[in-house]
Amino acid sequence: MKVPVTLLSLALAGAVFSAMPGGAHYASAEQKAQTAAKETKWQGYVLKIDKEHSTMDIHGGSFPSNDVRKVAYDSSTEWTKLGKPAQQDEVKEGSFLILLGHVDDKGVLQATRIDLRLPR
């Protein structure tokens, strides 16, 4: 009589343990989705603006990077100066920017917001 109770207990314990990794897998997938949805933040100085292709090169990137990075913008990009609405024409070569967006598979930041800051 003791053997069937022990076997039943082991079977139930096995079912509980086999269900636990599945729940952990779903939690990590949810965390990955949140991370993917997060915007990337870059900052740097404008080296070159190409208005024809709606791109610019900046000297910077994720802090403390000093690499030359490419940034793309479009009509949906929000332009601000010190957090307040601004015009795209206010950004010049040499301007210091903080940029938010998503990096594509080519390493180009697709900017959703470009904030002009005062020179340091």
N, C-alpha and C positions, 0 to 999 in steps of 0.2 A: 504494500500500500504506500510505503514511503517513496518508492522508486517512481511511480507515476506522478506524484506531487512534485518531486524534484525535477522530473523531465518537463512538466508543465511550467514550472517556474523558470527553467532555463529557456524554454521556447518563448515565453513572454518577455524575458529580459533581452533575448536576441532580437525580438521584434522592435523593442524600444530603442535599442542601440543602433539598429539598422535604419530607423527613421530619423535619428538625430543628424547624421551628415547631410541628408537631403534638405533639412531646414536650414542648415548652415550654408549650403550651396545657394539657396534662394536669397539669403541675406547678403552674400557677397555679390550676387548678380545685381541686387538692388543698389548696393554701394557703388558698383561700377557704373550704373546708369546715372547716379547722382554726380559722380566724378566727371563723366563724359559731358553732362549738361553744364558743368561749371565753366565759366568764362576764363580765358587766359588773360593775364595782365602783363603787359610789356611797358617799358618806359625807355626813352632815349631821345637823342637829338636828331633832327631831320637832316639827312645828307643830300637827298635829291627828291624832287617831286615830279612825277610824270602824270600830268593831268589827262593826257590823251588815253592812257591805259588805266587811269584811276588807281595808281600805286605810288608808294613812296618808299625810299630806303631810309632806315634809321640806324644810328649807331647805338646799340643797346639791346634790349630784349627783356627776358626775365631777370630781375635784379639778382645778382650784380654783374650780369653779362655785359660785355663791351663789343660783341660781334655786330657785323652789319646784317640787318634783317630786312626782309621785304614785308610791306603791309599793303593790303588791298582794301579799298573802300568803295562804297556805291551810294546810291541815292537814299538808302535806308540808314546809312551811318549817321549817328548823332554827333554833332560838333559842339563842343563846349569850351569855355575859357574859365578856368578856376571854378568849374562846376556849374556855371551859368551858360545859357544858350549863346552860341557864337556863330560866326560865318566861316566857311571853309577857307575863304581868302585871307583870313587872319594868320593862317599857318604858313610860315616861310621857311626857307632853308636856314638851319641853325636853331630853330625853335625847339624847346623841350616839351615833349608830349608824354602823356600817360594814355595807353591804348588798351581797350578791352575788346575781346572777340574770341574766335575759335581758330586754331591753327589747322590748316588743311594738310593733306598727305604730302604736299610738296614743301611744307615748312613755312608757308605764307600765312600771316595772320589776317583773317577776314574780319576787319574791324566793325564792331557794332557801335562803339563810342570812341571818339578821339577827343581828349581833353588837353587844351593848350595851357601850359604852365609858364610862370615867369622864369626867366633865366636865373640860374643859380650863381 
